[in-house]
Structures are given as C-alpha cells and as structure tokens.
Amino acid sequence: MSTTTLFILGASGDLTSRLLLPALAEVVAKHPERHLALRGAGAEQWDAARWQSMVTAAFADHPEALARVRLDDYVAVDVTDAAAMTALVTGLVPDTVLYFALPPDVTRAAVDAMAGLTLPEHTCLALEKPFGQDEESARELNGKLTALVPEQQIFRIDHFLGRSMLLNLLGVRLANRIWEPVWSAEHIERVLIRFDESLGLENRARYYDRAGAMVDMIQSHLLQVLGLLAMDPPATLDERDLRDAKATVLRATRVYGDDPEAWSRRARYTAGRVGERELPSYVDEQGVDAARHTETLAEVTFEVANDRWAGVPFVLRSGKGLAQKRSEVVITFRQVRHLPPGLVGHPTDGGRLTFSLGPDELSLRLHVTGGEDPFALRDEDLVADLGEGQQRSYEEVIEEILDGQVALSVRADEAEECWRIIQPVRDAWARDAVPLEEYEAGTTGPAGWPAS
C-alpha cells in the first residue's frame, strides 16, 4: 500500500489539536494496515520538538498507532504569501492531502497564493466550511480550486455528513420498504431539521459574530441534511450518484412561498442561566460588535419545489444558549383520511418519525388503543437505540479523505446552491424587514416561537 501524506496547513491551531489529530489517532488505531506520513505548517515559530509533542499528546491513548505514523517536518510559513506557497508545493510528494485547517479568509488567501502552481499527482485539497461568503464568491473559489486539481480531489468538509445519525437516516430510508411509498408530500405534512445548542459563544466571536446562526448552521450543515432527506433514491452511493441526487434537490429548494419576511425568524440571547452556568448577554461577549445585529437563533422554512415535495414546509432551525441540546430530524405524517366514529381522541397528525443525535435514536410515534378504554387513542413511542455511532464525525471525515472517497463531501455546485437558497433571507434581514428578537439564555427561544 502506498503512503499517504497528510500535510496540515494551520497545524499550530486549535482545530488541529482539538479535533483533527485526535480523530487521526482513532483512525490509525483502527486500521493497522494504513501507512501515513504527517507534516505540519503554521504561523507559529515551532521547532521539531514542539510539533512532535503536540502530535504525541493527541495519540496519548494510542501509542501503538503513533508508531505507525512517520512524523515529518513542521514548517513555519505564511500561507498567504505566493513565494512561500511555491516553495511549500515544490516539496510535496504524490498522494499528499493538503488540509486547510485555517480560518475562512486565510484559506481563501492561501488558495490565491497557489494560483498557477502545478501540484504533484493525486494531490487532494481539504477545506473547512464556509466555502465562500455568497454564491458569487463560492463560484470564484471553486474555479480557483478546480484550476489546481480535479473536482474529485477536492474535499469540502461538512462534518455533519459523517455523523452516524445521517448515515442511519440513509439506511432506514433506502433499505426499508415501509418508508419509500410514503416518502413524499402525499403522506408527509412537514419536516423539522433542528440543531439547538445549550452552549453560548465559547470564544468564537472572530468567526461567529460575522456569520451568525443562519450562515454557521443552516446555510451549510442543515441544508445538506435536507438534501439527503429529500433526494430521490440514488442509483448507487458512489460520489457521483449520491451528490447528483443531493444537488438536484438543492436546485429545487427555495424559501417557502418565496417570502423570506414571512418564513424566517431571528433572535439573539440575553443574559441567563443554562443548567449550572451563567451566560452573559451575547452582546456583552468578548469580541462581539452589537451593531452587527448577529443572530444566535435562526429559523427558516423552505420548500423543495418538485413533484415529490411541493407544498411541504421544511423548517430548519439552529441556535445557541438554549434550554437544552436537541439535534434531530422530525418527519410528521399527515392525518389519516378517516377515523371511524367510536374512537376516542383526535390525533393532530398521522404519526412522527424522529432521528435524534446524541444519543443516536430512532423513534416512531404511533397512535394506539387498548388501554382502560379499549377505543381511546393514546401515543406510544417505539424507540431504537442506535448507539453512539461507529465513528465520530471527524474520524469519518479523516477516513474518507485518506481513502480518497469524496461521496460525503460537498460538491462545488452544492456549495453554490446553498448560498443561493439563503440569499433572499440575508437580503431581508439586511434591510431589517425581519425583526431581531431576544430570548433569555436557558429558555427555548423568544416568547411566541413554538418550542416544537
């Protein structure tokens, strides 16, 4: 087996130490046949000992795995400098993965600095979201990337796509005959895709205060979930078929009724208590500019305007500083056409299918009878414990990258479509056509918003 070189740009940063290297340690530990070389580059003036110490700490639970990794050099470099990047690329070997573990603006500048360079054979580029700042800049970035390597060698990383909940969603939907006949507007009334967090800003003001909840979560992660949920079954799960199916759905997706003022909401948290923690008001967090009117809770309703889904509201919601963490996809079925007289109770829906993350569960809410009154309806939940998932999301990402499998990464056209989809909402919010509401940290959101 050939040796893959993972070259991390931004190796001295928090993303590398907190997520990438620990995930890499898990992957190498599980695959003793894998041959890997590891290099690093960063702005910090580290020596070889500092780099080795960081890697060793990440592999602390798997020293046997570290023994199978060839630890190469660390280079102190300004990745935005064209001359420095030319020198860096000159030293690359074939089968190198360049991982841009950098802030978005630095990644874009680094890609600019690589313009016109010829990369060794089978070089792959791996980038963290966001991919651009809007549709036009995403298209421009994609053009620069594909001038360096083919699309199949570009990993636009959305770690949500490696989460076991979504992989379970694919399995349940595609491998069980019970669901396919009812997976459409004829039987499904509405869909909720939610990622609520109890955490606050957590020292992310540099990025988050310019992005907000909609760009941070809805534009990227949650629209990708929508794509997987609403796509027609692909012919195969290889990268072309799977990503074609998602892209087709995203091209058909728009704000519900083309009315962002009516079908979007935004808010930000004020001081409050979440569990045992006191959270300050968002505007009082270090690094926040209150004049930006950055939202910490966003909710947008979309429609997939095609034959399968027309008319079904897809509600995408994400926020911080809320009462509890809730990561879930909730599919609500339409009421049955007729309830025989004599049944006691009036269900408001035809049942609900829920995929939950952390712990991973699948639950099906059914309306049943047979209690003290044999004809009285009550709700019962059938719950399947799906465990913690085979791998954490970043482990899945690392493994896909090292294997050269791009099926669970974001293709260029998908990235551009996701910006197009949310642009009407951004425009409406920029002209203050949608009020910025407030909610106390530790609550479910502003008064009047459904807790659903």
C-alpha positions in Angstrom: 0.0 0.0 0.0 1.3 3.5 -0.9 1.9 6.0 1.8 -0.4 9.0 2.0 1.0 12.2 3.4 -1.4 14.4 5.4 0.0 17.9 5.4 -1.9 20.2 7.7 -1.8 23.9 7.0 -2.6 25.6 10.3 -1.0 22.8 12.3 -0.4 25.0 15.3 -4.1 26.0 15.6 -6.9 24.8 17.8 -8.7 22.9 15.2 -5.7 20.6 14.6 -5.0 19.9 18.3 -8.7 19.6 19.4 -10.2 17.7 16.5 -8.0 16.6 13.6 -5.1 14.9 15.4 -7.3 13.0 18.0 -9.5 11.8 15.1 -6.5 10.8 13.1 -5.2 8.8 16.1 -8.5 6.9 16.3 -8.5 6.2 12.5 -4.9 4.9 12.5 -5.5 2.8 15.6 -8.5 1.1 13.9 -6.6 0.4 10.7 -3.1 -1.1 11.4 -2.6 -1.6 7.6 -2.7 2.1 6.9 0.6 3.8 6.1 0.7 7.5 6.8 3.2 10.4 6.9 2.3 13.6 8.8 3.6 17.1 8.1 2.6 20.4 9.5 2.8 24.1 8.6 1.7 27.1 10.7 2.3 30.7 11.5 3.9 29.8 14.9 7.7 29.6 15.1 7.7 26.0 16.4 10.7 23.6 16.4 10.5 19.9 15.7 10.2 19.1 19.4 7.1 21.3 19.8 5.4 19.7 16.8 6.3 16.2 18.0 5.0 17.0 21.5 1.6 18.1 20.1 1.2 15.0 17.9 2.3 12.7 20.8 -0.3 14.3 23.1 -3.0 13.6 20.5 -2.0 10.0 20.2 -1.7 9.5 24.0 -4.4 6.8 24.1 -3.0 5.0 21.1 0.9 4.9 21.3 0.9 1.8 19.1 -0.8 3.8 16.4 1.7 6.7 16.6 4.5 4.1 16.0 3.0 3.5 12.5 3.0 7.2 11.6 6.1 8.8 10.0 6.3 12.2 11.6 7.8 14.6 9.1 8.7 18.2 9.5 6.9 21.3 10.7 7.4 24.4 8.7 6.8 28.0 9.9 5.3 29.7 7.0 2.9 32.5 5.9 0.5 30.5 3.7 -0.9 33.7 2.1 2.5 34.5 0.6 2.8 33.3 -3.0 6.6 32.7 -2.8 6.2 30.8 0.4 3.5 28.6 -1.1 5.5 28.0 -4.2 8.4 26.7 -2.0 5.9 24.6 0.0 4.3 23.0 -3.1 7.8 22.3 -4.6 8.5 20.0 -1.7 5.2 18.0 -1.9 5.2 14.3 -2.9 2.5 12.5 -4.8 -0.5 11.3 -2.8 -0.5 14.3 -0.4 -3.6 15.6 1.2 -3.3 19.4 1.9 -5.7 20.1 4.8 -6.5 23.8 5.2 -7.2 23.9 9.0 -7.4 27.7 8.7 -9.9 30.5 9.2 -12.0 31.0 6.1 -10.3 34.2 5.0 -6.9 32.7 5.4 -7.9 29.7 3.4 -9.1 31.9 0.5 -5.8 33.8 0.6 -3.8 30.6 0.6 -5.7 29.3 -2.4 -5.0 32.6 -4.2 -1.3 32.2 -3.3 -1.3 28.8 -5.0 -2.6 30.2 -8.3 -0.8 28.8 -11.3 1.1 26.2 -9.4 1.3 22.6 -10.6 0.6 20.1 -7.8 2.0 16.6 -7.7 -0.1 13.7 -9.0 -3.1 12.7 -6.8 -2.8 15.8 -4.5 -6.1 16.3 -2.7 -7.3 19.6 -1.1 -9.4 19.5 2.0 -11.2 22.7 3.2 -13.4 23.5 6.1 -16.7 25.4 5.6 -17.8 28.1 4.9 -17.0 27.7 1.2 -17.1 31.4 0.1 -19.2 34.2 1.5 -22.1 34.1 -1.0 -22.9 32.4 -4.3 -20.6 34.5 -6.4 -17.6 34.2 -4.1 -18.2 30.4 -3.8 -18.2 30.1 -7.6 -15.0 32.1 -7.8 -13.3 29.9 -5.1 -14.4 26.8 -6.8 -12.9 28.0 -10.1 -9.6 28.5 -8.4 -9.7 25.1 -6.7 -10.5 23.2 -9.9 -7.7 25.0 -11.7 -5.4 23.3 -9.2 -6.9 19.7 -9.0 -9.9 17.9 -10.5 -13.2 18.2 -8.6 -12.9 14.6 -7.4 -9.8 15.5 -5.5 -11.4 18.4 -3.6 -12.9 17.7 -0.1 -15.2 20.5 1.0 -15.7 19.2 4.5 -19.0 19.2 6.2 -18.5 17.0 9.3 -22.3 16.7 9.7 -22.3 14.4 6.6 -20.1 12.0 8.6 -22.4 11.9 11.6 -23.9 8.5 12.3 -27.4 10.0 12.6 -27.4 10.9 8.9 -25.8 7.6 7.8 -28.6 5.9 9.8 -31.2 8.1 8.1 -29.9 6.8 4.7 -30.1 3.2 5.8 -33.5 3.4 7.3 -34.9 5.2 4.3 -33.3 3.3 1.5 -33.3 -0.2 2.8 -36.9 -0.5 4.3 -39.8 -0.9 2.0 -42.2 0.5 4.6 -40.9 4.1 4.0 -40.4 4.6 0.3 -44.1 4.5 -0.7 -44.9 7.3 1.9 -41.8 9.4 1.4 -43.5 12.3 -0.3 -45.9 15.3 0.0 -48.8 12.9 -0.3 -48.1 11.4 3.1 -45.7 13.8 4.9 -47.1 17.0 6.3 -43.9 18.8 7.5 -40.3 18.3 8.3 -38.2 19.8 11.1 -34.4 19.8 11.0 -33.1 21.2 14.2 -29.7 21.8 15.9 -30.2 23.6 19.2 -27.3 24.1 21.5 -27.1 25.0 25.2 -23.6 26.3 24.7 -23.0 30.0 24.2 -20.4 31.7 22.0 -17.5 29.8 23.5 -14.8 32.2 22.4 -15.8 32.0 18.7 -16.6 35.7 18.2 -14.0 36.2 15.5 -15.9 33.9 13.1 -19.4 33.6 14.6 -20.1 37.3 15.0 -19.7 37.8 11.3 -21.6 34.6 10.4 -24.5 34.1 12.8 -26.7 31.1 13.3 -28.1 31.0 9.7 -24.7 31.0 7.9 -23.0 28.9 10.5 -25.5 26.1 10.6 -28.4 26.5 8.1 -26.5 27.5 5.0 -24.2 24.6 5.3 -25.0 21.7 7.6 -28.7 21.7 7.8 -29.3 22.3 4.0 -27.0 19.3 3.4 -29.3 17.3 5.8 -32.3 18.5 3.8 -30.6 17.3 0.6 -30.1 13.8 1.9 -33.6 13.6 3.4 -35.4 14.8 0.3 -33.4 13.3 -2.5 -34.7 10.6 -4.8 -33.0 7.3 -4.1 -29.7 7.4 -6.0 -28.7 4.5 -8.3 -25.6 3.9 -6.2 -23.9 5.5 -3.2 -20.8 6.4 -5.1 -19.8 10.0 -5.2 -21.4 11.0 -8.5 -24.8 9.4 -8.0 -25.2 10.4 -4.3 -24.1 14.0 -4.9 -26.1 14.3 -8.1 -29.2 13.3 -6.1 -28.5 15.9 -3.4 -27.7 18.6 -5.9 -30.9 18.1 -7.8 -32.9 18.6 -4.5 -30.9 21.7 -3.6 -31.6 23.3 -7.1 -35.3 22.8 -6.4 -35.1 24.3 -2.9 -36.3 27.9 -2.1 -37.7 29.9 0.8 -41.3 28.9 1.3 -43.6 30.9 -0.8 -40.6 33.0 -2.0 -41.4 35.1 1.0 -38.4 35.5 3.4 -40.1 38.1 5.5 -43.0 35.7 6.4 -41.0 32.5 6.6 -37.8 33.4 8.5 -37.2 34.4 12.1 -34.1 35.5 14.0 -33.2 36.3 17.6 -30.2 36.5 20.0 -29.8 35.6 23.6 -29.7 37.9 26.6 -28.1 37.0 29.9 -29.5 33.9 31.6 -28.8 30.6 33.2 -28.3 27.4 31.3 -28.1 24.5 33.8 -25.5 25.4 36.3 -23.8 28.0 34.1 -24.5 31.7 33.9 -24.3 33.1 30.3 -23.8 36.8 29.7 -25.8 38.5 27.1 -24.5 37.8 23.6 -23.7 41.5 23.0 -21.5 41.5 26.1 -19.4 38.6 25.0 -15.7 39.4 24.2 -15.2 40.3 20.5 -18.9 40.9 19.7 -19.9 44.0 17.8 -23.6 44.6 18.9 -24.1 46.9 15.8 -23.8 43.8 13.5 -27.2 42.5 14.8 -25.8 39.0 14.7 -28.5 36.4 15.4 -27.8 33.4 17.7 -31.1 31.7 16.8 -32.4 31.3 13.3 -35.3 29.6 11.8 -36.2 29.5 8.1 -38.9 27.5 6.3 -38.0 26.1 2.9 -39.9 24.2 0.2 -38.5 21.7 -2.3 -40.4 22.7 -5.4 -40.6 19.4 -7.2 -43.2 16.7 -7.8 -42.3 14.7 -4.7 -42.2 17.6 -2.1 -44.1 20.6 -3.4 -46.1 22.2 -0.6 -44.3 20.5 2.3 -42.6 23.0 4.7 -39.1 22.1 5.7 -38.3 24.0 8.9 -34.6 24.4 9.5 -33.7 25.8 12.9 -30.4 26.3 14.9 -29.4 28.4 17.9 -27.2 28.8 20.9 -27.8 29.4 24.6 -31.0 27.4 24.6 -32.5 25.3 27.3 -31.2 22.0 26.1 -29.2 20.5 23.3 -31.6 19.0 20.6 -30.2 17.6 17.4 -33.0 15.9 15.4 -34.8 15.4 12.2 -38.6 15.1 12.8 -40.8 13.9 10.0 -44.5 14.4 10.7 -47.0 12.4 8.7 -50.4 13.7 7.5 -53.5 12.7 9.4 -55.4 9.7 8.1 -58.2 10.5 5.8 -60.9 9.0 8.0 -61.2 8.0 11.7 -64.1 5.6 12.4 -66.7 7.0 14.7 -66.3 5.5 18.1 -62.6 6.1 18.5 -62.0 8.5 21.4 -59.4 11.2 20.7 -58.4 13.3 17.8 -54.7 13.0 16.8 -53.2 16.1 15.3 -51.0 14.1 12.9 -50.6 10.7 11.4 -47.5 9.8 13.5 -43.9 11.1 13.7 -40.6 9.6 12.8 -37.6 11.1 14.6 -33.9 10.7 14.2 -32.0 12.0 17.2 -28.3 12.6 17.6 -26.5 12.2 20.9 -27.5 9.6 21.9 -28.4 8.3 18.5 -32.0 7.1 18.5 -34.8 6.4 16.0 -38.3 6.8 17.4 -41.6 6.3 15.8 -44.6 7.8 17.5 -47.8 5.8 16.9 -51.4 6.4 17.9 -52.7 3.2 19.5 -55.7 1.9 21.5 -56.1 -0.8 24.1 -55.8 1.0 27.5 -58.5 1.2 30.1 -60.9 2.4 27.4 -60.3 -0.1 24.5 -61.3 2.6 22.0 -59.4 5.5 23.4 -56.4 6.6 21.4 -53.0 7.3 23.1 -49.5 7.9 21.9 -46.7 5.4 22.2 -43.1 5.7 21.0 -41.2 2.8 19.5 -37.6 3.6 20.2 -34.5 2.0 18.6 -31.2 2.8 20.4 -28.6 3.3 17.6 -25.7 3.6 20.0 -23.0 6.2 19.8 -22.4 5.6 16.1 -19.4 3.7 14.7 -17.3 6.8 14.4 -17.3 10.4 15.5 -17.8 12.8 12.7 -14.2 14.0 12.3 -13.0 10.4 12.3 -15.3 9.7 9.4 -14.1 12.8 7.6 -10.4 11.8 8.1 -11.0 8.3 6.9 -12.9 9.5 3.8 -10.1 11.9 2.9 -7.3 9.3 3.4 -9.2 6.8 1.3 -9.9 9.4 -1.5 -13.7 8.9 -1.2 -15.5 12.2 -1.7 -19.1 11.0 -1.6 -19.7 12.6 1.9 -18.1 15.9 1.0 -19.8 18.9 -0.6 -19.5 19.3 -4.4 -18.9 22.7 -6.0 -22.5 23.1 -7.3 -23.9 22.1 -3.9 -21.9 24.8 -2.1 -23.1 27.4 -4.6 -26.7 26.4 -4.4 -26.7 26.6 -0.6 -25.7 30.2 -0.8 -28.3 30.9 -3.4 -31.0 29.4 -1.3 -30.4 31.6 1.7 -29.6 34.9 -0.1 -33.3 36.2 -0.1 -33.3 35.8 3.7 -30.0 37.5 4.1 -31.3 40.4 2.0 -34.5 40.7 4.1 -32.5 40.7 7.3 -30.1 43.3 6.0 -32.9 45.7 5.4 -34.4 44.9 8.8 -37.6 43.5 7.2 -37.4 40.7 9.8 -37.1 41.9 13.4 -34.2 40.7 15.6 -36.0 39.4 18.6 -34.5 38.4 22.0 -34.6 35.4 24.3 -33.2 34.8 27.7 -30.3 32.3 27.7 -31.6 28.9 29.0 -35.1 29.2 27.5 -36.5 27.7 24.4 -36.4 30.9 22.4 -38.5 34.1 22.2 -42.0 34.2 23.5 -44.3 33.3 20.7 -41.9 30.9 18.9 -43.2 27.3 19.1 -40.9 25.1 21.2 -41.7 22.1 18.9 
